[in-house]
Amino acid sequence: MSPPLQLTLANDLAEIPRLAQAVETYCEPFEPSMKDILSLQLALEELVTNVINHGYADGHPHDFLVTLSGGAGSIRAVITDDAPAYDPLARPEVDTTLPLEERAIGGLGVHLVKKLMDVSHYERRDGKNILTIERRLNAPDRPV
């Protein structure tokens, strides 16, 4: 088991490539499939982009934390921010069977996160949003 990696990110979309590289580097010793790495990167990109674009409406610089930990065949990521309370997982499920023109705007990214991850959990604690996602490595294919 590797020690956790704590990555402090600014609320700036320019941080996304650094996050993607950190995920790839951290996961390497666990021998994940390329699909595992890409799924984790995509889920984190979606969630971190939401924090950056919607979490901090004051226009000021903010930092937040992404913690990666791995072991027992899975990788866990925890996003901790001090933005106003918001649970993205509480959004209504997206009906992907509807034609595009009949679908509500938004929610597809969180839908993807839920489908790509084995665990997704939100809590508000001590004035912070804490969003946890986890993916089993080299598991059978998941439906999207």
C-alpha positions in Angstrom: 0.0 0.0 0.0 1.4 3.4 -1.0 1.0 6.4 1.2 -1.7 8.8 0.1 -0.9 11.6 -2.3 -2.3 15.0 -1.3 -2.5 17.4 -4.2 -3.5 21.1 -3.5 -5.1 22.6 -6.6 -6.0 26.2 -7.4 -9.5 27.0 -8.7 -8.1 27.3 -12.2 -8.8 24.9 -15.1 -5.0 25.0 -15.9 -4.7 22.5 -13.0 -6.5 19.7 -14.9 -3.4 18.4 -16.8 -1.4 18.4 -13.5 -4.2 16.4 -11.8 -4.3 13.9 -14.8 -0.6 13.4 -14.6 -0.7 12.9 -10.8 -3.4 10.3 -11.2 -1.4 8.4 -13.8 1.8 8.5 -11.7 0.2 7.6 -8.4 -1.7 4.7 -9.9 1.2 3.1 -11.8 2.5 0.9 -8.9 -1.0 -0.6 -8.6 -0.9 -1.9 -12.2 -4.2 -0.6 -13.3 -5.6 -1.1 -16.8 -5.5 1.9 -19.1 -9.3 2.0 -18.8 -9.0 2.3 -15.0 -6.6 5.3 -15.4 -8.7 7.0 -18.0 -11.9 6.5 -16.0 -10.3 8.0 -12.9 -8.9 10.9 -14.8 -12.3 11.5 -16.5 -14.3 11.3 -13.3 -11.8 13.6 -11.5 -11.7 16.1 -14.4 -15.5 16.3 -14.3 -15.7 16.8 -10.5 -12.8 19.2 -10.2 -14.1 21.2 -13.2 -17.4 21.6 -11.4 -15.6 22.8 -8.2 -13.6 25.3 -10.2 -16.4 26.6 -12.4 -19.3 26.5 -10.0 -18.0 26.2 -6.4 -16.3 29.6 -6.1 -18.5 32.4 -7.4 -16.6 35.2 -5.7 -13.9 35.4 -8.4 -11.1 35.1 -5.9 -8.3 32.5 -5.9 -9.0 29.5 -3.8 -7.2 26.2 -3.1 -8.8 22.8 -2.6 -7.4 19.3 -2.0 -7.5 16.1 -3.9 -6.3 13.1 -2.0 -5.4 9.8 -3.8 -5.0 6.6 -1.9 -4.7 3.0 -3.1 -4.7 -0.5 -1.9 -6.6 -3.8 -1.9 -7.2 -3.5 -5.7 -8.8 -0.1 -5.8 -8.0 3.6 -6.0 -9.8 6.2 -3.9 -9.9 9.9 -4.6 -11.3 12.5 -2.1 -12.0 16.0 -3.2 -12.3 18.5 -0.3 -13.2 22.1 -0.8 -14.6 25.0 1.2 -17.1 26.2 -1.4 -20.7 26.5 -0.5 -22.5 23.2 0.3 -23.3 21.3 -2.8 -23.9 17.6 -3.4 -23.5 16.8 -7.1 -24.5 13.2 -6.5 -28.0 14.3 -5.4 -28.9 15.5 -8.9 -31.7 13.5 -10.5 -30.6 10.6 -12.7 -30.2 11.5 -16.3 -32.6 9.7 -18.7 -30.2 8.8 -21.5 -33.0 7.1 -23.4 -34.6 10.5 -24.2 -33.8 12.3 -27.4 -31.2 15.0 -26.9 -33.6 17.8 -27.4 -35.9 16.5 -24.6 -33.1 16.1 -22.0 -32.5 18.6 -19.3 -29.3 20.6 -19.5 -26.5 19.4 -17.2 -26.0 16.3 -15.1 -24.3 14.1 -17.8 -20.9 14.4 -16.3 -22.1 13.3 -12.8 -24.0 10.5 -14.5 -20.7 9.4 -16.0 -18.9 9.6 -12.7 -21.5 7.4 -11.1 -21.2 4.8 -13.9 -17.4 4.8 -14.0 -16.8 4.6 -10.2 -17.7 1.8 -7.9 -18.2 4.2 -5.0 -19.3 7.8 -5.0 -20.2 9.5 -1.7 -20.8 13.1 -0.6 -20.8 14.6 2.9 -20.6 18.1 4.3 -18.3 18.2 7.4 -16.7 21.2 9.2 -17.8 23.6 6.5 -16.3 21.6 3.7 -17.6 19.5 0.8 -16.1 16.1 0.9 -16.7 14.0 -2.3 -15.2 10.5 -2.4 -15.0 8.3 -5.4 -13.4 4.9 -5.7 -12.8 2.5 -8.5 -11.9 -1.2 -8.3 -8.9 -1.9 -10.5 -9.0 -4.4 -13.4 -12.6 -5.2 -12.6 -15.0 -6.6 -15.3 -16.4 -4.0 -17.6 -19.1 -1.7 -16.2 -22.1 -0.5 -18.3 -22.1 3.2 -19.0 
